[in-house]
Amino acid sequence: MELPVLGWQALVILVVFGISLLIATYSTYAERVIAAFLQDRVGPDRAGPFGILQPLADAVKLFTKEEFFPAGANRALFVFGPCLAMVTALMASAVIPFGNYLQFGTTIVHLQGIEVNIGMLYVFGVVSLGVYGIMIGGWASNNKFSLLGAIRAASQNISYELAMGMALIAVLMMSGTLSLREITLQQSVPGEWHFWNIVKQPIGFIIFIVCAFAETNRTPFDLPECETELVGGYHTEYSSMKMGLYLFAEYINVFVASAVMSVLYFGGFNFPFQYELRDFLAQSQGAVTAQNIITILGVVAVFIKIFSFIFFFMWVRWTLPRFRYDQLMRLGWTILIPLAIFNILLTGGLILLGVIQ
């Protein structure tokens, strides 16, 4: 591999990490604005025009707050917990294809941090490690409420990863690959944009998005940090930037979950009539320029899909009440897992009959 190509890919990786952090930062602002809109309130309006500097004010507050270590806490693990949660959240975005490719002369730059043929398995593995950050932080706090929150998070993640993995199996049965890029390209058949995987896998998508709420510990599945029962849950004893890392990790996980759903079920960087538009542009701009323009429009399309899912996550938070813990576990084990197994059998039957490919 040529050095310029390595340089371009390094730049793409840095941009992906930067975008992940920026979206996580302003997700806090979006959360407050959406909450204010849904509850008929004003929302943030003091820090900068329309309150857009509120995330910076929050960052200054978190960086300057007093460092606090509970008595009897394991200091090393107490610091390691939020760091692990943050690192694993950032690592998951590395394999997501945010666009097709840009061509500069003979150099082709894929708008994806790392392309591996086990991309979806990589995401599952890294996201699964994130629960260790919560478990370690809850245990190291030497607090019973923190420990209960950590145990809840672990059992919740294990339960819903099973149903999520089974929902994914149905998509893999059709695509025959774990590569997120290949799954995206398979949904880009000319003239068939309406055959994105959401059309073929509506049951799988519903299972996946419900599990995504549980995996990211978002309402109505935010039992690990249930303030009515556990004070603050696993991060009860945290303050300053260690607390900030947990909050950042949650928003980055929401971003990653939204990106994965966009790729698996909604065509990723594909958009309607992209091939017709490319052919039209090629007549006046040339094939390379036309492809670059389509790629840029594809990046815009994938981020519109991602932001739509992020809005949905926030909309649900300020609309639905929290589940009881027994209801949460019953939903995962007695409804979603059997439904996911049924979806696998249904998908296999339809593939066998040639109805879907």
ABEGO torsion letter per residue (X at the ends): XBAAAAAAAAAAAAAAAAAAAAAAAAAAAAAAAAAAAAAGBAEBAABEBGGAAAAAAAAAAAAABBBBBBBGBBAAAAAAAAAAAAAAAAAAAAABBABBBBBBEABBBBBBABBBAAAAAAAAAAAAAAAAAAAAAAAAAGBAAAAAAAAAAAAAAAAAAAAAAAAAAAAAAAAGBABAAAAAAAAABBGAAAABAAAABAAAAAAAAAAAAAAAGBOAAAAAABAAAAGAEAAAABBEAAAAAAAAAAAAAAAAAAAAAAAAAAGEABBBGAAAAAAAAAAAAEAAAAAAAAAAAAAAAAAAAAAAAAAAAAAAAAABBBBBAAAAAAAAAAAAAAAAAAAAAAAAAAAAAGABX
